[in-house]
Amino acid sequence: MSWINSLLFGNGIAHSVLVLAIVICLGVLLGKLKVRGVSLGITWVLFVGIAASHFGMRIDDELLHFLKEFGLILFVYSIGLQVGPGFFSSFKKGGLKMNLIALFLVTTGVVTTIALHYAMGVPMPTMVGIMSGAVTNTPGLGAAQQAFTDAAGHGDPSIALGYAVAYPLGVIGMIVAFALVKLFLRINLEKDREAILQQDNDRQGATRVSVALTNKTLFGRRIGEVLKLGFKHFVVSRICRKDGRIEIASDESLIEEGDRVLIVCEPRDLHFITTFIGEKIEMDWTKFDSSLEARRIVVTKTAINGQTLEQIGLAKGFNFQITRVNRAGIELLARPDLMLQLGDRVTVVGTQSAIKNVEKIVGNAILNLRHPNIIPLFLGIALGVLLGSIPWSIPGIPQPVKLGLAGGPLVVAILLSRFGPGMRLPTYMTVSSNLMLREVGIVLFLACVGLGAGEKFVETVFEQGGYVWVGYGAIITIFPVFLAGILGRGFFKFDYFTLTGVLAGAHTDPPILAYANANAGNDRPSVGYATVYPLTMFLRVLAAQLLIIFFVTPPVV
């Protein structure tokens, strides 16, 4: 049986693969356990890795370092591809206020970390690890470890140990902070729910409404003229004449008395448009004319990736009309200047022959989307590593700052996913593919971090007083969240459910988002989380690096 002992506690490729597989499998299984609806999730992989390392199951240091960094790159790059399209739009309107709250929370957490460093005498690398665990931010942990290695020439296991000790309370502390905010500000959840129901839905999207034309000033006018008179952008999809005939609407279509129209518009403009044209009615358009149909067609041709509807000749048609575009579950109004991306689902209304012609233009070959775009993926990773390796000199910082293997790929992925379509670069990745890439990356990273830190975990935590780090982590978790909650509610007047989503996003904390959603009964937490997540992820990575560089690197004389 010596071969089993050698396989589990020896060295070599087979040993390394087996240890990683065992750690990841056990960690993922434990991550499914929930206590009152809250789970530590994938972070259990880290704790299982620590336990395995403590009992002698370790991996060669060089291999461990490579797998850890490569897993981190896969993780942050896939996150960038996911959040990139909404990164810049998140700064518009209410999103700007949400991001200001997130910026305040991140800044307060950094200040609190520095204060604890001076007050308690804990080394800054350890404090940065505690901070990363307290805010449940794994990329920040990776950025801090790499920054320390670059600055000191060797690693510091206390960074990972601080992260592991502080992480559990980083989840629980958020729930405590939410309760304190609600108690301190005397928030009535039912009143907030009622207020949400009364608010107009101002989010971008598309909705359909049937309208009977009663505005006599519009009779005899062409639809193109009416669109210019309405002061709001909307699409007239179909017209039902007085005799029951259905026509595909075009700019040249004349409006007549007794007409009924199917309109597609943004939800916030619905009341204005229906009042301007006539009155809202209930109508089943499928019962009137079977020669017309509505079908969703998937954009799969890379040649039109990044082109607008107007550029490819689909803005208007005599026997078809594109009314909506579904992108990642969000309905967008089919404006002529709307830029199409791979994976978009366009809603086309028209005759069968016209719809087939539209299919020829956009593709509709779903199997093509399942084929991975390998070149853009690894090109983006290469550019991210290159960007992350460029030193940036900042006044007052003793050593040039690098975005590193966490920040560089993240920034490149955000930029490519947002601007890649305009450069004809197919960055599309199916949701399942993105999730698989992200999960493989994070479990590799966490397993390697745990295996690297486990050897000294028990000694540090129980024999050298590391258990007090739990208290420091609790302070870094609860205090900034409490202050940010008061600011968001008292000054920006966010409803409680949006506020919890923003605070969870500012901690990049999926378990807390799940908790907030379960208590809300609406999508406000998810909207707040998604709005601040991209900027927060970037700030967390940058903050961890700056703290290491500024406090670890000796001043230049």
For each residue, the residues with C-beta under 8 A, 3 or more apart:
1: 4 5
2: 5 6
3: 6 7
4: 1 7 8
5: 1 2 8 9 10
6: 2 3 9 10 15
7: 3 4 10 14 15 18
8: 4 5 15 18 19 57
9: 5 6 15 56 57
10: 5 6 7 15
11: 15 16 60
12: 15 16
13: 16 17
14: 7 17 18
15: 6 7 8 9 10 11 12 18 19 59
16: 11 12 13 19 20 59 60 63
17: 13 14 20 21
18: 7 8 14 15 21 22
19: 8 15 16 22 23 52 57 58 59 451
20: 16 17 23 24 59 67 444 447 448
21: 17 18 24 25
22: 18 19 25 26 52 57
23: 19 20 26 27 45 48 49 52 57 447 450 451
24: 20 21 27 28 45 443 444 447
25: 21 22 28 29
26: 22 23 29 30 44 48
27: 23 24 30 31 42 44 45 46 47 48 49 443 446 447
28: 24 25 31 32 42 44 45 443
29: 25 26 32
30: 26 27 33 44 47 48
31: 27 28 39 40 41 42 43 44 45
32: 28 29 39
33: 30 39
34: 37 38 39
35: 38 39
36:
37: 34 514 515 518
38: 34 35 171 172 175 511 512 514 515
39: 31 32 33 34 35 511
40: 31 43 44 47 167 168 171 511
41: 31 44 510 511
42: 27 28 31 45 439 442 443 446
43: 31 40 46 47 136 167 446
44: 26 27 28 30 31 40 41 47 48
45: 23 24 27 28 31 42 48 49 442 443 446 447 450
46: 27 43 49 50 163 164 167 446 447 449 450
47: 27 30 40 43 44 50 51 164 450
48: 23 26 27 30 44 45 51 52 447 450
49: 23 27 45 46 52 53 446 447 448 449 450 451 453 454
50: 46 47 53 54 164 450 451 453 454 457
51: 47 48 54 55 450 454
52: 19 22 23 48 49 55 57 58 450 451 454
53: 49 50 56 57 58 450 451 452 453 454 455 457
54: 50 51 454 455 457 458
55: 51 52
56: 9 53
57: 8 9 19 22 23 52 53 451
58: 19 52 53 64 451 454 455
59: 15 16 19 20 63 64 67 448 451
60: 11 16 63 64
61: 64 65 452
62: 65 66
63: 16 59 60 66 67
64: 58 59 60 61 67 68 448 451 452
65: 61 62 68 69 448
66: 62 63 69 70
67: 20 59 63 64 70 71 444 448
68: 64 65 71 72 142 444 445 448 449 452
69: 65 66 72 73 142 146 405
70: 66 67 73 74 441 444
71: 67 68 74 75 440 441 442 443 444 445 446 448
72: 68 69 75 76 139 142 405 406 441 445
73: 69 70 76 77 381 384 385 405 409 441
74: 70 71 77 78 437 438 440 441 444
75: 71 72 78 79 138 139 438 441 442 445
76: 72 73 79 80 139 142 406 407 409 410 413 441 537 541
77: 73 74 80 81 377 380 381 384 409 410 412 413 437 441
78: 74 75 81 82 413 429 434 435 437 438 441
79: 75 76 82 83 139 410 413 438 537
80: 76 77 83 84 409 410 411 412 413 414 416 417
81: 77 78 84 380 413 416 417 427 429 434
82: 78 79 417 434 438
83: 79 80 86 87 414 417 530 533 534 537
84: 80 81 87 413 414 415 416 417 418 534
85: 89 327 328 341 417 418
86: 83 89 90 530 531 534
87: 83 84 90 414 418 534 535
88: 91 418
89: 85 86 92 95
90: 86 87 95 98 99 530 531 532 534 535
91: 88 95 96 99
92: 89 95 96
93: 96 202
94: 97 98 202 531
95: 89 90 91 92 98 99 531
96: 91 92 93 99 100
97: 94 100 101 492 494
98: 90 94 95 101 102 494 498 502 528 531 532
99: 90 91 95 96 102 103 531 532 535
100: 96 97 103 104 492
101: 97 98 104 105 484 487 488 492 494 499 502 503 506 532
102: 98 99 105 106 484 502 505 506 532 535 536 539
103: 99 100 106 107 535 539
104: 100 101 107 108 483 484 487
105: 101 102 108 109 480 481 483 484 503 506 507
106: 102 103 109 110 506 536 539 540 543
107: 103 104 110 111
108: 104 105 111 112 479 480 483 484
109: 105 106 112 113 131 134 135 476 480 543
110: 106 107 113 114 131 543 547
111: 107 108 114 115
112: 108 109 115 116 475 476 479 480
113: 109 110 116 117 127 128 130 131 476 547
114: 110 111 117 118 127 547
115: 111 112 118 119
116: 112 113 119 120 122 127 472 475 476
117: 113 114 120 121 122 123 124 127 551
118: 114 115 121
119: 115 116
120: 116 117 468 472
121: 117 118
122: 116 117 126 127 130 469 472
123: 117 126 127 158
124: 117 127 128 547 548 551 552
125: 128 129 144 148 156 158 159 548 552
126: 122 123 129 130 156 158 159 161 162 469
127: 113 114 116 117 122 123 124 130 131 162 472 547
128: 113 124 125 131 132 140 144 159 162 544 547 548
129: 125 126 132 133 141 144 158 159 160 161 162 163 166
130: 113 122 126 127 133 134 162 163 165 166 469 472 473 476
131: 109 110 113 127 128 134 135 140 166 473 476 544 547
132: 128 129 135 137 138 140 141 144 159 162 163 166 540 544
133: 129 130 136 141 162 163 164 165 166 167 170 473
134: 109 130 131 166 167 169 170 173 472 473 474 476 477
135: 109 131 132 140 170 476 477 507 508 509 540
136: 43 133 167 170 171 507 508 509 511 512
137: 132 140 141 507 508 537 540 544
138: 75 132 141 142 442 445 446
139: 72 75 76 79 142 143 406 410 537 540 541
140: 128 131 132 135 137 143 144 406 540 541 543 544
141: 129 132 133 137 138 144 145 159 160 163 449 544
142: 68 69 72 76 138 139 145 146 404 405 406 445
143: 139 140 146 147 404 406 407 541 542 544 545
144: 125 128 129 132 140 141 147 148 159 544 545 547 548
145: 141 142 148 149 155 156 159 160 449
146: 69 142 143 149 150 404 405 406 545
147: 143 144 150 151 402 404 544 545 548 549 552
148: 125 144 145 151 152 155 156 159 548 552
149: 145 146 152 153 154 155
150: 146 147 402 404
151: 147 148 399 548 549 552 553
152: 148 149 156 552
153: 149
154: 149
155: 145 148 149 159 452
156: 125 126 145 148 152 159
157: 160 161 452 453 455 456 460
158: 123 125 126 129 161 162 460
159: 125 126 128 129 132 141 144 145 148 155 156 162 163
160: 129 141 145 157 163 164 449 450 452 453
161: 126 129 157 158 164 165 453 456 457 460 461 466 469
162: 126 127 128 129 130 132 133 158 159 165 166 466 469 473
163: 46 129 130 132 133 141 159 160 166 167 449
164: 46 47 50 133 160 161 167 450 453 457
165: 130 133 161 162 461 466 467 469 470 473
166: 129 130 131 132 133 134 162 163 169 170 469 470 472 473 474 476 477
167: 40 43 46 133 134 136 163 164 170 171 473
168: 40 171 172
169: 134 166 172 173 470 473 474 477
170: 133 134 135 136 166 167 173 174 473 477 507 509
171: 38 40 136 167 168 174 175 509 511 512
172: 38 168 169 175 176
173: 134 169 170 176 177 473 474 477 478 481
174: 170 171 177 178 477 481 503 504 507 509 512 515
175: 38 171 172 178 179 512 515
176: 172 173 179 180 478
177: 173 174 180 181 477 478 481 482 485 503
178: 174 175 181 182 481 485 500 503 516
179: 175 176 182 183
180: 176 177 183 184 478 482 485
181: 177 178 184 185 187 481 482 485 486 489 499
182: 178 179 185 187 189 496
183: 179 180 186
184: 180 181 482 486
185: 181 182 485 486 489 490
186: 183
187: 181 182 192 489 496
188: 191 192
189: 182 192 193 496 519
190: 193 194
191: 188 194 195
192: 187 188 189 195 196 495 496 497
193: 189 190 196 197 497 521 522
194: 190 191 197 198
195: 191 192 198 199 495
196: 192 193 199 495 497 522 524
197: 193 194
198: 194 195
199: 195 196 202
200: 267 268
201: 205 267 268
202: 93 94 199 267 268
203: 267 527
204: 266 330 332
205: 201 266 267 330 331 332 333
206: 264 265 266 323 324 325 331 332 333 334
207: 264 265 266 267 270 331
208: 237 262 263 264 323
209: 262 263 265 270 273 274 280
210: 260 261 262 263 280 281 282 283 285
211: 260 261 263 273 274 277 278 279 280 281
212: 259 260 278 279 281
213: 218 219 255 257 258 259 260 261 277 278
214: 277 278 279
215: 218 276 277 278
216: 219 257
217:
218: 213 215 221 226 229 255 277
219: 213 216 255 256 257
220: 254 255 256
221: 218 225 226 254 255
222: 225 226 251 252 253 254 255
223: 226 227 236 249 250 251 252 253 254 255
224: 227 228 251 252
225: 221 222 228 229
226: 218 221 222 223 229 230 236 255 277
227: 223 224 230 233 234 236 251
228: 224 225
229: 218 225 226
230: 226 227 234 272 273 276 277
231:
232: 265 269 272 273 276
233: 227 265 266 269 333 335
234: 227 230 263 264 265 266 269 273 333
235: 263 264 265 321 323 333 334
236: 223 226 227 239 249 253 261 262 263
237: 208 248 249 261 262 263 264 321 323 349
238: 246 247 248 249 261 262 285 292 321 349
239: 236 246 247 249 253 255 259 260 261
240: 244 245 246 259 260 261 262 283 285 288
241: 244 245 246 247 256 258 259
242: 256 257 258 259
243:
244: 240 241 288 289
245: 240 241 289
246: 238 239 240 241 285 288 289 291 292
247: 238 239 241 253
248: 237 238 292 317 318 319 320 321 349 350 351
249: 223 236 237 238 239 253 261 321
250: 223 253 316 317 318 321
251: 222 223 224 227 316
252: 222 223 224
253: 222 223 236 239 247 249 250
254: 220 221 222 223
255: 213 218 219 220 221 222 223 226 239 259
256: 219 220 241 242 259
257: 213 216 219 242
258: 213 241 242
259: 212 213 239 240 241 242 255 256
260: 210 211 212 213 239 240 281 283
261: 210 211 213 236 237 238 239 240 249 277
262: 208 209 210 236 237 238 240 283 285
263: 208 209 210 211 234 235 236 237 273 274 277
264: 206 207 208 234 235 237 323 324 333 334
265: 206 207 209 232 233 234 235 269 270 273 333
266: 204 205 206 207 233 234 269 270 333
267: 200 201 202 203 205 207 270
268: 200 201 202
269: 232 233 234 265 266 272 273
270: 207 209 265 266 267 273 274
271: 274 275
272: 230 232 269 275 276
273: 209 211 230 232 234 263 265 269 270 276 277
274: 209 211 263 270 271 277 278 279 280
275: 271 272
276: 215 230 232 272 273
277: 211 213 214 215 218 226 230 261 263 273 274
278: 211 212 213 214 215 274
279: 211 212 214 274
280: 209 210 211 274
281: 210 211 212 260
282: 210
283: 210 240 260 262
284: 287 288
285: 210 238 240 246 262 288 289
286: 290
287: 284
288: 240 244 246 284 285
289: 244 245 246 285 292
290: 286 293
291: 246 351
292: 238 246 248 289 349 350 351
293: 290 349 350 351 352 355
294: 347 348 349
295: 347 348 355
296: 326 345 346 347 348
297: 345 346 348 355 358 359 362 363 364
298: 343 344 345 362 363 364 365 366 369
299: 304 305 340 341 342 343 344 345 346 362 363
300: 342 362 363 364 365 366 368 369
301: 304 305 361 362 363
302: 305 342 424 426
303: 424
304: 299 301 307 312 340 361 362 363
305: 299 301 302 340 341 342 421 424 425 426 428
306: 339 340 341 420 421 422 423 424
307: 304 311 312 339 340
308: 311 312 315 336 337 338 339 340
309: 312 314 315 322 334 335 336 337 338 340
310: 313 314 315 336 337
311: 307 308
312: 304 307 308 309 340 361 362
313: 310 361
314: 309 310 317 322 346 358 361 362
315: 308 309 310 322 334 336
316: 250 251 321 336
317: 248 250 314 320 321 322 350 354
318: 248 250
319: 248 350 351 353 354
320: 248 317 348 349 350 351 354 355 357 358
321: 235 237 238 248 249 250 316 317 348 349 350
322: 309 314 315 317 325 334 346 347 348 349 358
323: 206 208 235 237 264 334 347 348 349
324: 206 264 331 332 333 334 346 347
325: 206 322 331 332 333 334 338 340 344 345 346 347
326: 296 329 330 331 332 344 345 346 347
327: 85 330 332 341 343 344 345
328: 85 343 431
329: 326
330: 204 205 326 327
331: 205 206 207 324 325 326
332: 204 205 206 324 325 326 327 338
333: 205 206 233 234 235 264 265 266 324 325 338
334: 206 235 264 309 315 322 323 324 325 338 346 347
335: 233 309 338
336: 308 309 310 315 316
337: 308 309 310
338: 308 309 325 332 333 334 335
339: 306 307 308 421 422
340: 299 304 305 306 307 308 309 312 325 344 346 362 421
341: 85 299 305 306 327 344 421 428
342: 299 300 302 305 369 421 426 428
343: 298 299 327 328 369 428 430
344: 298 299 325 326 327 340 341
345: 296 297 298 299 325 326 327
346: 296 297 299 314 322 324 325 326 334 340 358 362
347: 294 295 296 322 323 324 325 326 334
348: 294 295 296 297 320 321 322 323 354 355 358
349: 237 238 248 292 293 294 320 321 322 323
350: 248 292 293 317 319 320 321 354 355 358
351: 248 291 292 293 319 320 354 355
352: 293 355 356
353: 319 356 357
354: 317 319 320 348 350 351 357 358
355: 293 295 297 320 348 350 351 352 358 359
356: 352 353 359 360
357: 320 353 354 360 361
358: 297 314 320 322 346 348 350 354 355 361 362
359: 297 355 356 362 363 364
360: 356 357
361: 301 304 312 313 314 357 358
362: 297 298 299 300 301 304 312 314 340 346 358 359
363: 297 298 299 300 301 304 359 368
364: 297 298 300 359
365: 298 300 368 369
366: 298 300 369 370
367: 370 371
368: 300 363 365 371
369: 298 300 342 343 365 366 428 430
370: 366 367 430
371: 367 368
372: 377 429 433
373: 376 377 426 427 428 429
374: 377 378
375: 378 379
376: 373 379 380 416 420 425 426 427
377: 77 372 373 374 380 381 429
378: 374 375 381 382
379: 375 376 382 383
380: 77 81 376 377 383 384 409 412 413 416 427
381: 73 77 377 378 384 385 409 412
382: 378 379 385 386
383: 379 380 386 387 412 416
384: 73 77 380 381 387 388 408 409 410 411 412 413
385: 73 381 382 388 389 405 408 409
386: 382 383 389 390 408
387: 383 384 390 403 408 411 412
388: 384 385 402 403 404 405 406 407 408 409
389: 385 386 402 408
390: 386 387 402 403
391: 400 401 402
392: 400 401 402 403
393: 397 400 401
394: 397 400 401
395:
396:
397: 393 394 400 401 546 549 550
398: 549 550 553 554 555 556
399: 151 549 553 556
400: 391 392 393 394 397
401: 391 392 393 394 397 545 546 549
402: 147 150 388 389 390 391 392 407 408 545
403: 387 388 390 392 406 407 408 410 411 541 542 545
404: 142 143 146 147 150 388 407 408 541 545
405: 69 72 73 142 146 385 388 408 409
406: 72 76 139 140 142 143 146 388 403 409 410 541
407: 76 143 388 402 403 404 410 411 538 541 542 545
408: 384 385 386 387 388 389 402 403 404 405 411 412
409: 73 76 77 80 380 381 384 385 388 405 406 412 413
410: 76 77 79 80 139 384 403 406 407 413 414 537 538 541
411: 80 384 387 403 407 408 414 415 538
412: 77 80 380 381 383 384 387 408 409 415 416
413: 76 77 78 79 80 81 84 380 384 409 410 416 417
414: 80 83 84 87 410 411 417 418 534 538
415: 84 411 412 418 419 420
416: 80 81 84 376 380 383 412 413 419 420 425 427
417: 80 81 82 83 84 85 413 414 420 427
418: 84 85 87 88 414 415
419: 415 416 422 423
420: 306 376 415 416 417 423 425 426 427
421: 305 306 339 340 341 342 424 425 426 427
422: 306 339 419
423: 306 419 420
424: 302 303 305 306 421
425: 305 376 416 420 421
426: 302 305 342 373 376 420 421
427: 81 373 376 380 416 417 420 421
428: 305 341 342 343 369 373
429: 78 81 372 373 377 433 434 437
430: 343 369 370 433 434
431: 328 434 435
432: 435 436
433: 372 429 430 436 437
434: 78 81 82 429 430 431 437 438
435: 78 431 432 438 439
436: 432 433 439 440
437: 74 77 78 429 433 434 440 441
438: 74 75 78 79 82 434 435 441 442
439: 42 435 436 442 443
440: 71 74 436 437 443 444
441: 70 71 72 73 74 75 76 77 78 437 438 444 445
442: 42 45 71 75 138 438 439 445 446
443: 24 27 28 42 45 71 439 440 446 447
444: 20 24 67 68 70 71 74 440 441 447 448
445: 68 71 72 75 138 142 441 442 448 449
446: 27 42 43 45 46 49 71 138 442 443 449 450
447: 20 23 24 27 45 46 48 49 443 444 450 451
448: 20 49 59 64 65 67 68 71 444 445 451 452
449: 46 49 68 141 145 160 163 445 446 452 453
450: 23 45 46 47 48 49 50 51 52 53 160 164 446 447 453 454
451: 19 23 49 50 52 53 57 58 59 64 447 448 454
452: 53 61 64 68 155 157 160 448 449 455
453: 49 50 53 157 160 161 164 449 450 456 457
454: 49 50 51 52 53 54 58 450 451 457
455: 53 54 58 157 452
456: 157 161 453 459 460
457: 50 53 54 161 164 453 454 460 461
458: 54 461 462 463
459: 456 462 463 464
460: 157 158 161 456 457 463 464 466
461: 161 165 457 458 464 466 467 469
462: 458 459 466 467
463: 458 459 460
464: 459 460 461
465: 468
466: 161 162 165 460 461 462 469
467: 165 461 462 470
468: 120 465 471 472
469: 122 126 130 161 162 165 166 461 466 472 473
470: 165 166 169 467 473 474
471: 468 474 475
472: 116 120 122 127 130 134 166 468 469 475 476
473: 130 131 133 134 162 165 166 167 169 170 173 469 470 476 477
474: 134 166 169 173 470 471 477 478
475: 112 116 471 472 478 479
476: 109 112 113 116 130 131 134 135 166 472 473 479 480
477: 134 135 166 169 170 173 174 177 473 474 480 481 507
478: 173 176 177 180 474 475 481 482
479: 108 112 475 476 482 483
480: 105 108 109 112 476 477 483 484
481: 105 173 174 177 178 181 477 478 484 485 503 507
482: 177 180 181 184 478 479 485 486
483: 104 105 108 479 480 486 487
484: 101 102 104 105 108 480 481 487 488 503 506
485: 177 178 180 181 185 481 482 488 489 499 503
486: 181 184 185 482 483 489 490
487: 101 104 483 484 490 491 492
488: 101 484 485 491 492 494 499 502 503
489: 181 185 187 485 486 492 493 494 496 499
490: 185 486 487 493
491: 487 488
492: 97 100 101 487 488 489
493: 489 490
494: 97 98 101 488 489 498 499 502 528
495: 192 195 196 498 499 524
496: 182 187 189 192 489 499 500
497: 192 193 196 500 501 516 519 520 522 524 525 528
498: 98 494 495 501 502 524 525 527 528
499: 101 181 485 488 489 494 495 496 502 503 528
500: 178 496 497 503 504 512 516 519 520 525 528
501: 497 498 504 505 513 516 524 525 526 527 528 529
502: 98 101 102 488 494 498 499 505 506 528 529 531 532
503: 101 105 174 177 178 481 484 485 488 499 500 506 507 512
504: 174 500 501 507 509 512 513 515 516 525 528 529
505: 102 501 502 508 509 513 528 529 530 531 532 533 536
506: 101 102 105 106 484 502 503 532 536
507: 105 135 136 137 170 174 477 481 503 504 512 536
508: 135 136 137 505 533 536 537 540
509: 135 136 170 171 174 504 505 512 513
510: 41 513 514
511: 38 39 40 41 136 171 514 515
512: 38 136 171 174 175 500 503 504 507 509 515 516
513: 501 504 505 509 510 516 517 525 526 529
514: 37 38 510 511 517 518
515: 37 38 174 175 504 511 512 518 519
516: 178 497 500 501 504 512 513 519 520 525 529
517: 513 514 520 523 525 526
518: 37 514 515
519: 189 497 500 515 516
520: 497 500 516 517 523 524 525
521: 193
522: 193 196 497 525
523: 517 520 526 527
524: 196 495 497 498 501 520 527 528
525: 497 498 500 501 504 513 516 517 520 522 528 529
526: 501 513 517 523 529 530
527: 203 498 501 523 524 530 531
528: 98 494 497 498 499 500 501 502 504 505 524 525 531 532
529: 501 502 504 505 513 516 525 526 532 533
530: 83 86 90 505 526 527 533
531: 86 90 94 95 98 99 502 505 527 528
532: 90 98 99 101 102 502 505 506 528 529 535 536
533: 83 505 508 529 530 536 537
534: 83 84 86 87 90 414 537 538
535: 87 90 99 102 103 532 538 539
536: 102 106 505 506 507 508 532 533 539 540
537: 76 79 83 137 139 410 508 533 534 540 541
538: 407 410 411 414 534 535 541 542
539: 102 103 106 535 536 542 543
540: 106 132 135 137 139 140 508 536 537 543 544
541: 76 139 140 143 403 404 406 407 410 537 538 544 545
542: 143 403 407 538 539 545 546
543: 106 109 110 140 539 540 546 547
544: 128 131 132 137 140 141 143 144 147 540 541 547 548
545: 143 144 146 147 401 402 403 404 407 541 542 548 549
546: 397 401 542 543 549 550
547: 110 113 114 124 127 128 131 144 543 544 550 551
548: 124 125 128 144 147 148 151 544 545 551 552
549: 147 151 397 398 399 401 545 546 552 553
550: 397 398 546 547 553
551: 117 124 547 548
552: 124 125 147 148 151 152 548 549
553: 151 398 399 549 550
554: 398
555: 398
556: 398 399
557:
